[in-house]
Amino acid sequence: MPNITRFDPFRDTFEDMVRRFFSPVRWEAEGAPLEIKIDVSERAEDYTVKAELPGIRKEDINVQIDGNVVSISAESKREKEEKEKGKVVRTERYYGALYRSFSLGHDIDEARATARYSDGVLELKLPKKATTTTKKLNVQ
């Protein structure tokens, strides 16, 4: 037999209000966890990858290429300190690692690949490796 409960909007609202009143203060809006968002475009001779890495320092970005697999990793370090009248009111620290790996349709020529980081966007130019052509031998 199913359980039937009565809905009381005033009780639920009052409990929520009390719970919010006694919960810790949120200083900053909680956002979605950091992730690397990418756009990949393909031309006949290469791929262009644009990866969003806002707030990341160039020195903290690592790109690895293995055949047709591209891996982007980065470390995010954020520190914030607020003072009022010379006294520290709040100090926040955030450390996190970001990682994204994906495969492309062709192997990449690592020797000719380039990376540029500007305004929070990492741009990779990934030339395709020359495909080996099959040669037909005449049998004599």
RAZI-V375120 format. One record per backbone hydrogen bond with DSSP energy under -1.0 kcal/mol. NH is the residue of the N-H (numbers start at 1). CO is the residue of the C=O. If there is no record, write none. Layout:
NH/CO
NH/CO
This chain:
12/8
13/9
14/10
15/11
16/12
17/13
18/14
19/15
20/16
21/17
22/18
39/50
41/48
43/46
47/126
48/41
49/124
50/39
51/122
52/37
53/120
56/53
60/57
61/58
62/73
64/71
66/69
69/66
70/102
71/64
72/100
73/62
74/98
75/60
76/96
78/94
80/92
82/90
84/87
87/84
89/82
90/82
92/80
94/78
96/76
98/74
100/72
102/70
104/68
108/67
109/127
110/108
112/109
114/125
116/123
118/121
121/118
122/51
123/116
124/49
125/114
126/47
128/45
129/107
